[in-house]
Amino acid sequence: MTGEEETASSITAVIPAYDEAERIGDVIKGALHHVKDVLVVDDGSRDSTAFVAMAAGAKVIRFPMNRGYGAALSTGISTAALNGSEVIVWLDADGQHDPADIARVCEPVLNGMADFVIGSRFLDKEGKKEMPGYRTLGQKVLTRATNFPNGTKFTDSQSGFRCMSRKAALSLDLKEEGMGISSNMAMEASRLNLRIVEVPITCRYQGLDTSSMKPMKHGASVLSSILRVVRDEHPLLLFGVGGLILTVVGVVVGFYSIYQYISYKALPFIPSLVAVLLFFLGLTSLFAGIILNALAVGRER
């Protein structure tokens, strides 16, 4: 057995899939050149995805109904880890990722330099050129939103091409069943102080379905996921800062109403009402943030 074969024998590739019968066979065959096993999680596909995957040499887990990308991915990762795989890599089923990049994505974990590796499309110059403009903008917005709560510096928080050690995979508490799993995982890995690195990957979009509706749905799902994490893990950031802003705006509008009263001997009704509402709503939100933050700190302890 060569050194490359010994390395591949410790890796399982996980591929979540939904109605990808047309392309998944080629993805599996390409991945099998670099890993020991390929595990496909068929997320309730309506086509022959599962049969094509098995014919190509993959092991398959089938969901009876569509549960979401996150549910399929977390099931695949946990199954591979519990079955003893030391290194778990995952990539998309639609042919967007090049299986030849598996070695590059897995290398930092195999060398003991990282616990979690993200294949970044924005670290490869050619990859950036391939990505449609609306996707580039959307990905940057979602990455900034993912980075903000924990002060991380990911360049591609939504990449679906990643690698993780078995120990790291078993330590994560993944709750998201939809597209928010990518941000959920990155934020959870950061919270656990896992060693995280990004490596450049190539990505292809020509000939694939790049309609703008899917990215819009994806973006909404990810942002709602991030807000839930901020609410649960950083309530003071969400409620406290928001409450402080409302309170300040209420005070400013209140001073405007007072100025109007002093100048014209008439109290403006609508600005005064808005000032009172914003002030008390802001204080309520601020105190809610303080209380929820204390509860969150108590849970961590």
N, C-alpha and C positions, 0 to 999 in steps of 0.2 A: 504493500500500500504506500503510495507517494505521500509527501507532506501535505499536498493540496487535498488529497482524498481523506487523510486523517482529519484535517480541519473541517472539511465538509461533513464528516460523519457526526459532528457535534451540533449541527445546525438543522433546525426545522423551519421551513418557510410556511407561513400562514397566509392564505388568500381568501378574504371575504368576498362573496360573489352574489350578484342578483341579476339574473337574465343576461349572462355573459357567455352563452354557449358558443358564440361566433369566434371569440378571441381567447378564451381561457385555456384551451388546449395548448396553444403556442407558448403562453406564459408559463404553464406548468412544465413543459418540456425544456424550456430555457432555464427555469429555476433548478431543475433536477441535475443540471450540470454542476451546480455549486452547493447543493445541500443534500442531506441524507434523505429527508422526507418532505413531502409537500402535503399540507393539510388544508383542504378547501372547506370553508363553511358556507354552504348554500343557504342563503337567507330567503327561503320560500320562493325560489325561482319558478316562473311559469313555463320556462322552456326546458331544454335538455342539459342545462348547465352541469348538474350532478353526474349524469351519464358520460358526458364529454370529459369531465374532470377525472373520473375513475378510469376511463379508457386511456387517458394520457399518463396515468401512473400515480395519481394523487389519492390520498385517503380523504374521505368525504364525511362531513357531518351535515345532516339536512334538517332545517327548520320546517315544520309543516306550514308555517305562514311567515310573511315578511315581518321581521321584528326591528330591523334597522341596522345600519352599518356598525354602530357601536356595539350592539349586542352580538353580532356575528364576529367582530374582531376580538372582543374580550373573551368570548367563548373559545375561539381558536387559540389565543395566547395562553389562557389558563390550562386548556387541555394539553397543549404542547409542553408546558412547564411541569404539569403534574405527571406527564408520561416520561419525564426525565430528560428532556432536551435541555442542554446547557446553554444554547444560544438560540434565540427565536428572532427571525426576521419576517417582516410582512410587507406586502406590496399589493398594488391594485390589480384587479382581474381584467381590466379593459385594454391592456397593452400599452398604457401610458408610460409605465416604468420599464427600464431595460434590465432583465434578470442578470445581465453581465455585471451590473453594478453591485450585486449582492456581496461580492468579496470586499469591495470598498466600504460598504455600509457596515459590514460585520467586523472588519479588521480591528477597530478600537476596542470592541468588546472581547474579541479573541485574544488580543494582546494584553488584556487587563488594564487598559488605559481609560475605559469608560464603562458605565453601567447601562447607558441609554444613548443611542445614536439616532439622530434625525438626518435623513437625506434631504439636503436643501436644494431646491431648484434655483435659488437666487445666488448660490455660490458658484454656479457654472454659467459662464458668459453665453454659451450657445443655448443653454436651457432657458435663459431669460428671454432670448430672442424668439424662441418657439412659442412662448406663452402669449395668448391673446391679451390685448390691452386691458379689457374689462376684468379678466381674471387676475392680472397683475395687481390692479388697483384693489380689488376685493381681498386678495390674499394679504396685501400689506396692511389693510385696515384690520383684518382679523388677527394678524400677528401682533399689531400694536395693542389691540384689546387684550390679547392673551398675555403679553409682556407686562402690561400696566399693574395688575394687582400684586405681583411678586417681584417686580423690578428685574425680570429676566431680559435677556437680549437675543431671543431666537430670531432668526432671519426668515424661517419658513415654518410657522407653528402648525400649518394645515397639511404638511406633507404626509402622504400615505405610505411612504417607503421608509421604514424604521427598523431598528434592531435593539434587542434588549437581552441582558443576561437572565438566566432562570431565576436567580435570587431577586433581581429587581422586579421581574414580572410577578412573582408571588407576593411582593411587598405592596403593590399598588392596589388602591381601592377605587376601581373604575365603576362609576355609577351611570354614565351616559349611554343610552342605547341608540342615539342618533348620530349625526355628523359632528356633534360637539365632543365626541370621544377624543379627538386629536388634541384639542385644547385642554380637556379634562386630564389627559395623560401627561401632557407637558407641565401643567401646573402642579399636578400631584407629584411628579418626579422632582420638581423644584422644591416643593414643600418638604420632601423626604431627604433633601440634600444629596440626591443621587448625582454621580458624575455624568454630566451630559455634554456631548459634543455634537457638532454638525459637520457633515461632509458633503461635498458637491455631488450631485447626481444629474444625469441627463433625463430629459422628459420629452415625450412626443405628444403632439396634439393634432397634427394633420391626419385626416381620415377618421378621427374620433368624434363623438358627439360633444360639441362644445357650445351648445345652445345656452343663451344667457339665463334661461329660467332655472336650470339646475343650480348654477352658482348662487342665484338670488335666494333660493330655498335653503341651500347649504349655509349661506351667510347668516340668514335669520336663525337657523338652528344653532349655529356656533355661538352667536351673540347671546341668545337666550341661555345657553349653557354657561357661558362666562358669567353672566349676571347672577345665575343661581349659585355659582361657586363663590362669587364676591359676597353675596347675601349670607351664605352659610359660614364662610371662612373669614371674611373681612367686613362684617356688618357696619363697623364704624366708618369704613371707607365709603360705603354706599349710602347709608342712612345719615351718618354724622356729617360728612362733607355736603351731601345734598341738603340736609337740614340747615346747616350753617349758611349755605348760599341763599336759601329761601328766607331765612331770618334776616340776613343783611339786606336783601331786596325789599323785604317788608318794612324794615327800618327806613330805608331810603325813600320809599313811596310814602311812608308816614310823615317824614320830614317835609316832603313836597306838599302834603295835605295841610300840615301846620303852616307852612309858608303861605299857601293860598289863603288860609283863614286869616292870618295876620295882615296880609296885603289887601284882601278884598272883603274881609269880615263875613266870609261865607265858606263853609266847610264843604269841599267837593265830595259828593256822596260816593261815587264809584271808586276813586283813588283811595278814599278812607277805608272803604269796605275791603278792597284788595290788600291794603297794608295790614289790616287786622288779621285777615285770613292767612296771608303769607307768613306773618310773624308767628302766629300760633301753630300753623302747620309745620313751620321750620323748627320751632322748639320741640314739638312732639316728635318729629323725625330725629332730631338730635339726641333727645333722651332715649328714644327707642334704639338708636345706634349704640349708645353707651351701655344700655342694659344687655342688648344682644351680644355685644363684644365681650362683656364680662362673662356671659354664659358660654361663649365660644372658647374663651381662655380657660374656663373651668373644665370644659370637656377635654381639652388638650392635656390638662394636668391629670 
